[in-house]
Amino acid sequence: MSQWTFFNGVMNLAVTSFLIGYAPEVFWLYMTVKIMVLVPTVFMAKYPRKTHWYMVDMCWVMLYFSAGMGMTMFILNFFAPHLFLEYPDFFIQCSYAYFGFSCGPIGLYVILN
């Protein structure tokens, strides 16, 4: 592992840990931006080696869904903030469904393998 990769990993861990502890209310926004930047970068690195189809795995699909959910919440927050007040149960249930789906099958997959 190169020194640059190690530094990036340490900085990623430090920034993520800081945001979770200091400002958890903006963590979803940080992760959405991070996903939108890093996923295309990983795809461009995997495509020449013809390993890009591994990005259709369940973990990656949940990552795409997370980015879509984050972008939707960000857009709705600016253009239709009244929806959060009118339908709070809908957004809570969507969050529960996302959490259960991402932890359930993936957790079971890890246990079975």
C-alpha positions in Angstrom: 0.0 0.0 0.0 1.4 3.4 -0.9 1.8 6.2 1.5 -0.7 8.3 -0.4 -3.4 5.6 -0.1 -2.8 5.2 3.6 -3.1 9.0 4.1 -6.4 9.1 2.2 -7.7 6.3 4.3 -6.7 8.0 7.5 -8.2 11.3 6.4 -11.4 9.6 5.3 -11.7 7.9 8.7 -11.0 11.1 10.6 -13.4 13.3 8.6 -16.2 10.7 8.8 -15.7 10.1 12.5 -15.7 13.8 13.2 -18.9 14.4 11.3 -20.7 11.6 13.0 -19.7 12.9 16.4 -19.9 16.7 15.8 -22.7 17.1 13.3 -24.7 13.9 12.7 -27.5 15.9 11.1 -25.3 16.7 8.0 -23.8 13.2 7.7 -26.3 12.1 5.1 -25.3 15.1 2.9 -21.6 14.4 3.3 -22.1 10.7 2.3 -24.3 11.7 -0.7 -21.6 14.0 -2.0 -18.9 11.4 -1.3 -20.9 8.7 -3.2 -21.5 11.0 -6.1 -17.8 11.7 -6.4 -16.2 8.3 -5.6 -18.6 5.9 -7.5 -17.8 7.3 -11.0 -14.1 7.3 -10.1 -14.3 3.7 -9.1 -16.2 2.8 -12.2 -13.6 4.5 -14.4 -10.9 2.6 -12.7 -12.7 -0.8 -13.0 -14.0 -0.4 -16.6 -10.6 -0.9 -18.4 -10.0 -4.0 -16.4 -13.5 -5.3 -17.3 -14.4 -5.7 -13.6 -17.2 -3.1 -13.7 -19.9 -5.7 -13.5 -19.0 -6.3 -9.9 -20.6 -2.9 -9.2 -24.0 -4.6 -9.7 -23.6 -6.4 -6.4 -26.1 -5.9 -3.6 -23.8 -3.6 -1.6 -23.3 -1.3 -4.6 -27.0 -1.2 -5.4 -27.8 -0.1 -1.9 -25.1 2.5 -2.3 -26.8 3.8 -5.4 -30.1 3.8 -3.6 -28.6 5.7 -0.8 -27.3 8.4 -3.1 -30.7 8.7 -4.8 -32.4 9.0 -1.4 -29.9 11.6 -0.3 -30.4 13.6 -3.5 -34.2 13.4 -3.3 -34.1 14.6 0.3 -31.8 17.5 -0.6 -34.0 18.6 -3.5 -37.2 18.2 -1.6 -35.7 20.2 1.3 -35.4 23.3 -1.0 -38.3 23.0 -3.4 -41.0 21.3 -1.3 -40.1 21.5 2.4 -43.8 21.3 3.3 -43.8 17.6 2.3 -41.7 16.8 5.3 -44.3 18.3 7.6 -47.4 17.0 5.7 -46.1 13.4 5.4 -43.7 12.7 8.2 -44.6 9.0 8.5 -43.8 8.4 4.8 -40.2 9.6 5.2 -39.8 7.7 8.5 -41.1 4.5 6.9 -38.8 5.0 3.8 -35.8 5.4 6.2 -36.8 2.2 8.1 -37.3 0.3 4.8 -33.9 1.4 3.5 -32.2 0.6 6.8 -33.8 -2.8 7.0 -33.1 -3.7 3.4 -29.5 -2.6 3.6 -28.8 -4.4 6.8 -31.0 -7.5 6.3 -29.9 -9.2 3.1 -26.3 -7.9 3.3 -25.9 -9.0 6.9 -27.4 -12.4 6.0 -25.0 -12.6 3.0 -22.0 -11.9 5.2 -23.1 -14.6 7.7 -23.7 -17.2 5.0 -20.4 -16.7 3.3 
